[in-house]
Amino acid sequence: MSTTPKRIFLEFEGGPRAEATLLLDAAPKTAEAIWSALASPVSDDVMHAMYAGPEIMFGLPQSAQTFDPTALPAENQQVIPAAGDLVWFFQPKELMAGLDFELWEVGIFYGKGGRIFGPLGWTPCTIWASITSGLEEFAAACQETRTIGLKKLTIGRIE
């Protein structure tokens, strides 16, 4: 299934900006679902991952949630993402004791050595997009979240 590439931007408040291409052949349903959710750009605070290494986590706001996360199939699932990979993570409520709500996020891996490993062990996630420009400066801004904390990130379509 080859289609015209779809691209998104990821931009920290005050810069820098990176651009990613959706993996429509490898993760078509996930990529299309998130593309649909980005009909208008969405902004949220990102934080650095605890277990995954060089990753920031963007909690796709419920206001942008235009799809049922439980309906997305496993696509292009991996546990060792490359620098620039964007992953979709979904965890149903009560999978871990005390987590009485659904949890979903877009994970953005910005460097080498990433792994999708959490409190429950290895967790395959769908890789649905990959940063194709601006990764070096974007990665430096991502890494800052380890020491300075939350930063505002906006993700939207490039049309």
N, CA, C and O atoms as a DFTB+ gen file, in Angstrom:
636 C
 N C O
     1  1       0.846      -1.182       0.000
     2  2       0.000       0.000       0.000
     3  2       0.881       1.232       0.000
     4  3       1.344       1.659       1.058
     5  1       1.117       1.797      -1.137
     6  2       1.953       2.982      -1.240
     7  2       1.071       4.189      -1.501
     8  3       0.262       4.190      -2.428
     9  1       1.229       5.206      -0.685
    10  2       0.429       6.419      -0.821
    11  2       1.354       7.625      -0.760
    12  3       2.553       7.496      -0.517
    13  1       0.780       8.789      -0.984
    14  2       1.542      10.019      -0.849
    15  2       1.985      10.165       0.601
    16  3       1.177       9.983       1.511
    17  1       3.252      10.489       0.830
    18  2       3.724      10.614       2.223
    19  2       2.929      11.664       2.997
    20  3       2.578      12.722       2.473
    21  1       2.661      11.341       4.242
    22  2       2.045      12.294       5.158
    23  2       3.108      12.652       6.173
    24  3       3.844      11.794       6.661
    25  1       3.175      13.957       6.485
    26  2       4.219      14.431       7.390
    27  2       3.605      15.269       8.496
    28  3       2.566      15.906       8.322
    29  1       4.283      15.250       9.647
    30  2       3.873      16.054      10.790
    31  2       5.073      16.849      11.297
    32  3       6.223      16.531      10.995
    33  1       4.778      17.888      12.071
    34  2       5.852      18.631      12.740
    35  2       5.740      18.399      14.234
    36  3       4.661      18.145      14.769
    37  1       6.884      18.495      14.888
    38  2       6.977      18.425      16.343
    39  2       7.791      19.653      16.738
    40  3       8.953      19.773      16.351
    41  1       7.200      20.555      17.495
    42  2       7.885      21.814      17.783
    43  2       7.766      22.180      19.261
    44  3       6.671      22.287      19.813
    45  1       8.927      22.368      19.876
    46  2       8.948      22.843      21.255
    47  2       8.603      24.323      21.278
    48  3       8.929      25.061      20.348
    49  1       7.944      24.750      22.344
    50  2       7.649      26.159      22.521
    51  2       8.962      26.934      22.474
    52  3       9.851      26.676      23.285
    53  1       9.099      27.853      21.565
    54  2      10.338      28.609      21.396
    55  2      11.371      27.885      20.537
    56  3      12.491      28.373      20.384
    57  1      11.015      26.728      19.975
    58  2      11.908      25.968      19.096
    59  2      12.676      24.933      19.885
    60  3      12.689      24.994      21.114
    61  1      13.304      24.004      19.240
    62  2      13.402      23.758      17.806
    63  2      12.230      22.930      17.285
    64  3      11.338      22.524      18.030
    65  1      12.272      22.700      15.977
    66  2      11.222      21.970      15.273
    67  2      11.831      20.799      14.509
    68  3      12.908      20.914      13.924
    69  1      11.127      19.678      14.524
    70  2      11.512      18.513      13.726
    71  2      10.309      18.137      12.870
    72  3       9.176      18.523      13.157
    73  1      10.580      17.375      11.813
    74  2       9.508      16.892      10.956
    75  2       9.618      15.380      10.837
    76  3      10.714      14.826      10.765
    77  1       8.463      14.721      10.817
    78  2       8.425      13.262      10.752
    79  2       7.507      12.819       9.622
    80  3       6.543      13.501       9.275
    81  1       7.832      11.667       9.061
    82  2       7.018      11.048       8.017
    83  2       6.284       9.859       8.612
    84  3       6.883       9.030       9.297
    85  1       4.975       9.775       8.349
    86  2       4.177       8.662       8.844
    87  2       4.534       7.391       8.075
    88  3       4.780       7.436       6.869
    89  1       4.559       6.288       8.761
    90  2       4.889       4.992       8.167
    91  2       3.595       4.314       7.718
    92  3       3.122       3.364       8.342
    93  1       3.038       4.825       6.628
    94  2       1.739       4.369       6.152
    95  2       1.753       2.926       5.665
    96  3       0.718       2.261       5.697
    97  1       2.889       2.434       5.221
    98  2       2.971       1.042       4.781
    99  2       3.129       0.089       5.963
   100  3       2.552      -0.998       5.960
   101  1       3.901       0.482       6.964
   102  2       4.208      -0.408       8.088
   103  2       3.148      -0.372       9.193
   104  3       2.895      -1.388       9.840
   105  1       2.534       0.779       9.409
   106  2       1.547       0.938      10.492
   107  2       0.364       1.777       9.997
   108  3       0.107       2.854      10.536
   109  1      -0.347       1.304       8.990
   110  2      -1.370       2.130       8.347
   111  2      -2.514       2.573       9.256
   112  3      -2.915       3.736       9.204
   113  1      -3.039       1.696      10.068
   114  2      -4.194       2.063      10.894
   115  2      -3.806       3.021      12.008
   116  3      -4.534       3.969      12.302
   117  1      -2.660       2.774      12.626
   118  2      -2.201       3.664      13.694
   119  2      -1.847       5.030      13.127
   120  3      -2.249       6.054      13.679
   121  1      -1.098       5.054      12.030
   122  2      -0.702       6.327      11.421
   123  2      -1.931       7.137      11.006
   124  3      -1.986       8.343      11.245
   125  1      -2.907       6.487      10.393
   126  2      -4.123       7.200       9.963
   127  2      -4.934       7.691      11.165
   128  3      -5.494       8.787      11.128
   129  1      -5.000       6.888      12.229
   130  2      -5.754       7.302      13.412
   131  2      -5.128       8.539      14.046
   132  3      -5.835       9.475      14.420
   133  1      -3.814       8.543      14.166
   134  2      -3.154       9.701      14.782
   135  2      -3.203      10.896      13.837
   136  3      -3.367      12.028      14.293
   137  1      -3.066      10.670      12.532
   138  2      -3.208      11.754      11.546
   139  2      -4.579      12.418      11.712
   140  3      -4.682      13.644      11.715
   141  1      -5.612      11.616      11.846
   142  2      -6.965      12.135      12.031
   143  2      -7.063      12.964      13.309
   144  3      -7.708      14.012      13.328
   145  1      -6.423      12.493      14.371
   146  2      -6.447      13.216      15.650
   147  2      -5.719      14.552      15.570
   148  3      -5.937      15.432      16.403
   149  1      -4.854      14.707      14.568
   150  2      -4.081      15.944      14.413
   151  2      -4.708      16.884      13.391
   152  3      -3.999      17.689      12.788
   153  1      -6.024      16.802      13.182
   154  2      -6.706      17.705      12.253
   155  2      -6.407      19.155      12.617
   156  3      -6.284      20.014      11.744
   157  1      -6.293      19.411      13.900
   158  2      -5.785      20.688      14.420
   159  2      -4.573      20.351      15.261
   160  3      -4.568      19.323      15.939
   161  1      -3.534      21.193      15.240
   162  2      -2.347      20.903      16.058
   163  2      -2.725      20.757      17.533
   164  3      -3.639      21.423      18.020
   165  1      -2.018      19.885      18.228
   166  2      -2.253      19.691      19.659
   167  2      -0.966      19.994      20.427
   168  3       0.140      19.722      19.960
   169  1      -1.143      20.557      21.602
   170  2      -0.010      20.911      22.464
   171  2      -0.199      20.257      23.818
   172  3      -1.314      20.117      24.321
   173  1       0.926      19.861      24.391
   174  2       0.889      19.276      25.727
   175  2       2.300      19.352      26.300
   176  3       3.276      19.522      25.570
   177  1       2.386      19.222      27.612
   178  2       3.694      19.130      28.247
   179  2       4.262      17.745      27.999
   180  3       3.541      16.750      28.058
   181  1       5.551      17.685      27.721
   182  2       6.224      16.397      27.581
   183  2       7.164      16.225      28.754
   184  3       7.692      17.187      29.310
   185  1       7.353      14.967      29.112
   186  2       8.309      14.648      30.164
   187  2       9.243      13.575      29.649
   188  3       8.948      12.897      28.664
   189  1      10.351      13.429      30.308
   190  2      11.319      12.412      29.913
   191  2      10.898      11.068      30.475
   192  3      10.358      10.983      31.578
   193  1      11.151      10.015      29.702
   194  2      10.833       8.655      30.140
   195  2      11.726       8.242      31.301
   196  3      12.840       8.743      31.455
   197  1      11.224       7.327      32.108
   198  2      11.982       6.838      33.244
   199  2      12.793       5.591      32.890
   200  3      13.953       5.471      33.283
   201  1      12.186       4.668      32.154
   202  2      12.809       3.375      31.889
   203  2      13.349       3.215      30.471
   204  3      14.235       2.392      30.241
   205  1      12.831       3.984      29.522
   206  2      13.054       3.713      28.102
   207  2      14.338       4.302      27.530
   208  3      14.662       4.044      26.371
   209  1      15.068       5.077      28.301
   210  2      16.264       5.704      27.760
   211  2      15.919       7.026      27.097
   212  3      15.150       7.808      27.655
   213  1      16.476       7.298      25.906
   214  2      16.304       8.607      25.265
   215  2      14.924       8.764      24.629
   216  3      14.773       8.672      23.410
   217  1      13.925       9.001      25.472
   218  2      12.546       9.146      25.001
   219  2      11.839      10.229      25.785
   220  3      12.004      10.345      26.999
   221  1      11.039      11.032      25.070
   222  2      10.087      11.915      25.732
   223  2       8.697      11.377      25.441
   224  3       8.472      10.708      24.433
   225  1       7.771      11.678      26.338
   226  2       6.420      11.149      26.231
   227  2       5.422      12.285      26.065
   228  3       5.394      13.236      26.846
   229  1       4.610      12.158      25.032
   230  2       3.563      13.128      24.710
   231  2       2.228      12.441      24.931
   232  3       1.868      11.528      24.188
   233  1       1.504      12.865      25.928
   234  2       0.199      12.266      26.227
   235  2      -0.867      12.866      25.343
   236  3      -1.492      13.862      25.710
   237  1      -1.086      12.272      24.180
   238  2      -2.073      12.797      23.236
   239  2      -3.334      13.187      24.005
   240  3      -4.027      12.318      24.533
   241  1      -3.640      14.496      24.072
   242  2      -4.762      14.947      24.903
   243  2      -6.079      14.283      24.495
   244  3      -6.312      14.033      23.312
   245  1      -6.930      14.001      25.470
   246  2      -8.215      13.372      25.165
   247  2      -9.037      14.221      24.218
   248  3      -9.841      13.684      23.456
   249  1      -8.860      15.534      24.245
   250  2      -9.607      16.400      23.335
   251  2      -9.270      16.085      21.878
   252  3     -10.074      16.341      20.982
   253  1      -8.079      15.528      21.644
   254  2      -7.669      15.170      20.284
   255  2      -7.927      13.704      19.987
   256  3      -7.676      13.240      18.875
   257  1      -8.419      12.983      20.959
   258  2      -8.615      11.544      20.804
   259  2      -9.880      11.300      19.975
   260  3     -10.989      11.269      20.508
   261  1      -9.697      11.129      18.677
   262  2     -10.822      10.946      17.760
   263  2     -10.999       9.486      17.378
   264  3     -11.763       9.177      16.464
   265  1     -10.311       8.590      18.057
   266  2     -10.382       7.170      17.735
   267  2     -10.388       6.362      19.024
   268  3     -10.034       6.860      20.093
   269  1     -10.790       5.129      18.901
   270  2     -10.823       4.215      20.035
   271  2      -9.461       3.538      20.138
   272  3      -9.138       2.713      19.283
   273  1      -8.650       3.848      21.142
   274  2      -7.318       3.255      21.227
   275  2      -7.338       1.738      21.378
   276  3      -6.363       1.073      21.029
   277  1      -8.427       1.185      21.888
   278  2      -8.500      -0.265      22.032
   279  2      -8.705      -0.953      20.684
   280  3      -8.495      -2.161      20.569
   281  1      -9.113      -0.199      19.663
   282  2      -9.383      -0.777      18.343
   283  2      -8.145      -0.801      17.440
   284  3      -8.177      -1.410      16.371
   285  1      -7.065      -0.152      17.852
   286  2      -5.868      -0.144      17.004
   287  2      -5.156      -1.487      17.096
   288  3      -4.914      -1.988      18.194
   289  1      -4.824      -2.067      15.957
   290  2      -4.137      -3.358      15.969
   291  2      -2.656      -3.192      16.275
   292  3      -2.120      -2.086      16.214
   293  1      -2.014      -4.280      16.600
   294  2      -0.549      -4.279      16.737
   295  2       0.027      -4.178      15.325
   296  3      -0.232      -5.033      14.479
   297  1       0.816      -3.121      15.078
   298  2       1.424      -2.901      13.768
   299  2       2.879      -2.498      13.974
   300  3       3.184      -1.700      14.861
   301  1       3.757      -3.033      13.177
   302  2       5.159      -2.622      13.204
   303  2       5.683      -2.548      14.641
   304  3       6.350      -1.584      15.016
   305  1       5.383      -3.549      15.420
   306  2       5.728      -3.549      16.842
   307  2       7.196      -3.894      17.052
   308  3       7.728      -4.824      16.447
   309  1       7.832      -3.124      17.919
   310  2       9.236      -3.327      18.245
   311  2       9.468      -2.961      19.709
   312  3       8.650      -2.279      20.328
   313  1      10.585      -3.421      20.249
   314  2      10.955      -3.053      21.615
   315  2      12.255      -2.253      21.648
   316  3      12.622      -1.714      22.692
   317  1      12.950      -2.172      20.519
   318  2      14.185      -1.389      20.454
   319  2      14.060      -0.401      19.291
   320  3      14.474      -0.700      18.171
   321  1      13.488       0.773      19.559
   322  2      13.297       1.763      18.506
   323  2      14.608       2.463      18.145
   324  3      15.559       2.477      18.927
   325  1      14.636       3.031      16.963
   326  2      15.784       3.816      16.507
   327  2      15.590       5.281      16.887
   328  3      14.477       5.716      17.179
   329  1      16.676       6.025      16.880
   330  2      16.582       7.472      17.107
   331  2      15.656       8.069      16.052
   332  3      15.821       7.819      14.858
   333  1      14.695       8.848      16.493
   334  2      13.746       9.486      15.593
   335  2      12.431       8.748      15.457
   336  3      11.496       9.276      14.855
   337  1      12.329       7.531      16.003
   338  2      11.077       6.773      15.904
   339  2      10.020       7.344      16.845
   340  3      10.317       7.742      17.971
   341  1       8.775       7.375      16.356
   342  2       7.615       7.744      17.163
   343  2       6.807       6.477      17.390
   344  3       6.477       5.759      16.445
   345  1       6.494       6.212      18.641
   346  2       5.755       4.994      18.975
   347  2       4.391       5.349      19.552
   348  3       4.189       6.427      20.110
   349  1       3.470       4.417      19.401
   350  2       2.152       4.512      20.026
   351  2       2.110       3.476      21.135
   352  3       2.357       2.291      20.911
   353  1       1.791       3.944      22.336
   354  2       1.694       3.071      23.497
   355  2       0.283       3.170      24.048
   356  3      -0.241       4.269      24.233
   357  1      -0.329       2.033      24.310
   358  2      -1.648       2.002      24.936
   359  2      -1.644       0.929      26.010
   360  3      -1.172      -0.188      25.797
   361  1      -2.180       1.290      27.167
   362  2      -2.310       0.329      28.265
   363  2      -3.723       0.428      28.822
   364  3      -4.141       1.496      29.268
   365  1      -4.463      -0.684      28.798
   366  2      -5.818      -0.643      29.356
   367  2      -5.793      -0.456      30.871
   368  3      -4.797      -0.749      31.533
   369  1      -6.905       0.037      31.402
   370  2      -6.978       0.229      32.852
   371  2      -6.850      -1.107      33.570
   372  3      -7.255      -2.154      33.067
   373  1      -6.281      -1.033      34.743
   374  2      -6.079      -2.175      35.631
   375  2      -5.062      -3.200      35.134
   376  3      -4.949      -4.278      35.717
   377  1      -4.314      -2.886      34.058
   378  2      -3.261      -3.811      33.642
   379  2      -2.195      -3.886      34.733
   380  3      -1.633      -4.947      35.003
   381  1      -1.932      -2.737      35.350
   382  2      -1.037      -2.684      36.515
   383  2      -1.904      -2.316      37.714
   384  3      -2.782      -1.460      37.611
   385  1      -1.659      -2.953      38.828
   386  2      -2.433      -2.667      40.039
   387  2      -2.400      -1.179      40.353
   388  3      -1.338      -0.556      40.357
   389  1      -3.562      -0.623      40.615
   390  2      -3.668       0.778      40.986
   391  2      -3.835       1.730      39.811
   392  3      -4.144       2.903      40.019
   393  1      -3.641       1.264      38.594
   394  2      -3.821       2.127      37.416
   395  2      -5.257       1.938      36.949
   396  3      -5.552       1.059      36.139
   397  1      -6.148       2.785      37.477
   398  2      -7.571       2.597      37.208
   399  2      -8.061       3.463      36.052
   400  3      -9.227       3.858      36.016
   401  1      -7.171       3.756      35.112
   402  2      -7.545       4.515      33.920
   403  2      -6.722       3.999      32.742
   404  3      -5.660       3.403      32.917
   405  1      -7.238       4.243      31.540
   406  2      -6.480       3.897      30.340
   407  2      -5.323       4.877      30.203
   408  3      -5.434       6.045      30.576
   409  1      -4.230       4.394      29.670
   410  2      -3.048       5.229      29.476
   411  2      -2.618       5.094      28.027
   412  3      -2.405       3.985      27.537
   413  1      -2.491       6.214      27.347
   414  2      -1.967       6.184      25.983
   415  2      -1.039       7.357      25.794
   416  3      -1.188       8.408      26.417
   417  1      -0.081       7.151      24.918
   418  2       0.881       8.220      24.671
   419  2       1.583       8.004      23.351
   420  3       1.617       6.904      22.801
   421  1       2.142       9.097      22.867
   422  2       3.074       9.067      21.750
   423  2       4.459       9.187      22.374
   424  3       4.763      10.175      23.043
   425  1       5.287       8.185      22.153
   426  2       6.664       8.225      22.623
   427  2       7.550       8.689      21.482
   428  3       7.391       8.246      20.344
   429  1       8.479       9.575      21.783
   430  2       9.381      10.113      20.759
   431  2      10.802       9.778      21.191
   432  3      11.316      10.339      22.159
   433  1      11.425       8.868      20.471
   434  2      12.795       8.454      20.769
   435  2      13.749       9.365      20.022
   436  3      13.634       9.539      18.809
   437  1      14.699       9.952      20.755
   438  2      15.561      10.957      20.152
   439  2      17.030      10.547      20.078
   440  3      17.841      11.301      19.541
   441  1      17.394       9.393      20.593
   442  2      18.797       8.992      20.578
   443  2      18.949       7.482      20.534
   444  3      17.969       6.737      20.566
   445  1      20.191       7.053      20.461
   446  2      20.503       5.625      20.441
   447  2      20.334       5.039      21.838
   448  3      20.426       5.748      22.840
   449  1      20.087       3.735      21.885
   450  2      20.007       3.051      23.170
   451  2      18.616       2.997      23.759
   452  3      18.449       2.594      24.910
   453  1      17.602       3.399      22.984
   454  2      16.236       3.340      23.482
   455  2      15.748       1.906      23.571
   456  3      16.168       1.034      22.810
   457  1      14.862       1.687      24.508
   458  2      14.239       0.384      24.655
   459  2      12.885       0.599      25.302
   460  3      12.716       1.483      26.142
   461  1      11.939      -0.206      24.908
   462  2      10.599      -0.076      25.457
   463  2      10.466      -1.135      26.548
   464  3      10.011      -2.257      26.327
   465  1      10.885      -0.715      27.726
   466  2      10.932      -1.597      28.881
   467  2      10.413      -0.807      30.070
   468  3      10.930       0.266      30.381
   469  1       9.418      -1.322      30.718
   470  2       8.834      -0.617      31.842
   471  2       8.631      -1.526      33.022
   472  3       9.242      -2.592      33.101
   473  1       7.784      -1.125      33.937
   474  2       7.569      -1.907      35.152
   475  2       7.086      -3.334      34.887
   476  3       7.287      -4.219      35.718
   477  1       6.451      -3.561      33.735
   478  2       5.955      -4.898      33.413
   479  2       6.911      -5.666      32.503
   480  3       6.594      -6.777      32.080
   481  1       8.064      -5.099      32.197
   482  2       9.039      -5.762      31.329
   483  2       9.008      -5.202      29.917
   484  3       8.568      -4.076      29.687
   485  1       9.488      -6.016      28.967
   486  2       9.517      -5.597      27.571
   487  2       8.095      -5.381      27.073
   488  3       7.220      -6.222      27.280
   489  1       7.869      -4.239      26.410
   490  2       6.532      -3.865      25.965
   491  2       6.575      -3.456      24.498
   492  3       6.907      -2.310      24.194
   493  1       6.249      -4.365      23.581
   494  2       6.242      -3.986      22.168
   495  2       5.254      -2.847      21.912
   496  3       4.129      -2.863      22.412
   497  1       5.686      -1.874      21.138
   498  2       4.847      -0.732      20.775
   499  2       4.888      -0.539      19.266
   500  3       5.827      -0.968      18.595
   501  1       3.863       0.107      18.750
   502  2       3.767       0.376      17.322
   503  2       4.618       1.582      16.952
   504  3       4.443       2.672      17.496
   505  1       5.533       1.374      16.029
   506  2       6.295       2.500      15.477
   507  2       5.529       2.955      14.241
   508  3       5.416       2.220      13.260
   509  1       4.999       4.195      14.302
   510  2       4.076       4.691      13.282
   511  2       4.603       5.883      12.489
   512  3       3.994       6.281      11.495
   513  1       5.729       6.456      12.918
   514  2       6.319       7.593      12.203
   515  2       7.792       7.666      12.562
   516  3       8.236       7.069      13.543
   517  1       8.550       8.409      11.752
   518  2       9.976       8.575      12.010
   519  2      10.400       9.987      11.632
   520  3      10.017      10.507      10.584
   521  1      11.196      10.599      12.505
   522  2      11.684      11.961      12.244
   523  2      12.648      11.911      11.059
   524  3      13.602      11.133      11.041
   525  1      12.371      12.761      10.072
   526  2      13.153      12.783       8.843
   527  2      13.940      14.077       8.652
   528  3      14.775      14.165       7.752
   529  1      13.681      15.082       9.492
   530  2      14.507      16.292       9.444
   531  2      14.453      17.004      10.790
   532  3      13.431      17.006      11.476
   533  1      15.582      17.607      11.143
   534  2      15.667      18.389      12.373
   535  2      15.947      17.592      13.631
   536  3      15.789      18.120      14.732
   537  1      16.361      16.326      13.504
   538  2      16.516      15.480      14.693
   539  2      17.611      15.973      15.638
   540  3      17.430      15.916      16.854
   541  1      18.728      16.449      15.122
   542  2      19.852      16.795      16.001
   543  2      19.490      17.889      17.001
   544  3      19.711      17.717      18.200
   545  1      18.940      19.003      16.539
   546  2      18.558      20.084      17.458
   547  2      17.380      19.665      18.342
   548  3      17.331      19.993      19.528
   549  1      16.438      18.936      17.747
   550  2      15.277      18.457      18.497
   551  2      15.724      17.528      19.623
   552  3      15.208      17.604      20.738
   553  1      16.684      16.652      19.328
   554  2      17.199      15.722      20.342
   555  2      17.816      16.459      21.519
   556  3      17.628      16.059      22.667
   557  1      18.551      17.530      21.246
   558  2      19.161      18.310      22.325
   559  2      18.080      18.899      23.236
   560  3      18.238      18.919      24.457
   561  1      16.989      19.377      22.643
   562  2      15.884      19.930      23.438
   563  2      15.184      18.825      24.233
   564  3      14.759      19.046      25.367
   565  1      15.066      17.645      23.639
   566  2      14.468      16.514      24.356
   567  2      15.304      16.156      25.579
   568  3      14.775      15.943      26.671
   569  1      16.605      16.093      25.378
   570  2      17.500      15.692      26.462
   571  2      17.418      16.664      27.640
   572  3      17.587      16.259      28.790
   573  1      17.161      17.944      27.359
   574  2      17.035      18.937      28.433
   575  2      15.919      18.599      29.406
   576  3      15.976      18.990      30.572
   577  1      14.899      17.875      28.945
   578  2      13.785      17.561      29.848
   579  2      14.233      16.670      31.005
   580  3      13.543      16.585      32.021
   581  1      15.365      16.014      30.865
   582  2      15.899      15.195      31.973
   583  2      16.291      16.062      33.158
   584  3      16.159      15.648      34.309
   585  1      16.775      17.268      32.872
   586  2      17.269      18.114      33.960
   587  2      16.364      19.299      34.281
   588  3      16.297      19.718      35.437
   589  1      15.664      19.852      33.281
   590  2      14.830      21.019      33.575
   591  2      13.360      20.685      33.743
   592  3      12.586      21.515      34.219
   593  1      12.962      19.467      33.356
   594  2      11.571      19.054      33.549
   595  2      10.696      19.295      32.335
   596  3      11.172      19.335      31.201
   597  1       9.411      19.455      32.594
   598  2       8.408      19.542      31.538
   599  2       8.694      20.662      30.541
   600  3       9.171      21.737      30.905
   601  1       8.390      20.383      29.284
   602  2       8.459      21.377      28.215
   603  2       7.207      21.235      27.366
   604  3       6.670      20.138      27.220
   605  1       6.746      22.342      26.809
   606  2       5.551      22.337      25.964
   607  2       5.952      21.951      24.540
   608  3       6.888      22.508      23.966
   609  1       5.208      20.969      23.979
   610  2       5.431      20.496      22.619
   611  2       4.133      20.565      21.852
   612  3       3.071      20.231      22.379
   613  1       4.215      20.999      20.604
   614  2       3.061      21.010      19.711
   615  2       3.349      20.056      18.571
   616  3       4.438      20.056      17.997
   617  1       2.346      19.234      18.250
   618  2       2.441      18.310      17.125
   619  2       1.273      18.612      16.182
   620  3       0.134      18.772      16.621
   621  1       1.570      18.688      14.889
   622  2       0.504      18.967      13.926
   623  2       0.870      18.467      12.535
   624  3       1.994      18.031      12.282
   625  1      -0.092      18.540      11.661
   626  2       0.090      18.091      10.284
   627  2       0.902      19.117       9.482
   628  3       0.861      20.318       9.753
   629  1       1.631      18.612       8.498
   630  2       2.226      19.460       7.458
   631  2       1.435      19.144       6.201
   632  3       1.498      18.031       5.679
   633  1       0.692      20.127       5.720
   634  2      -0.150      19.873       4.545
   635  2       0.215      20.800       3.418
   636  3      -0.386      20.735       2.345
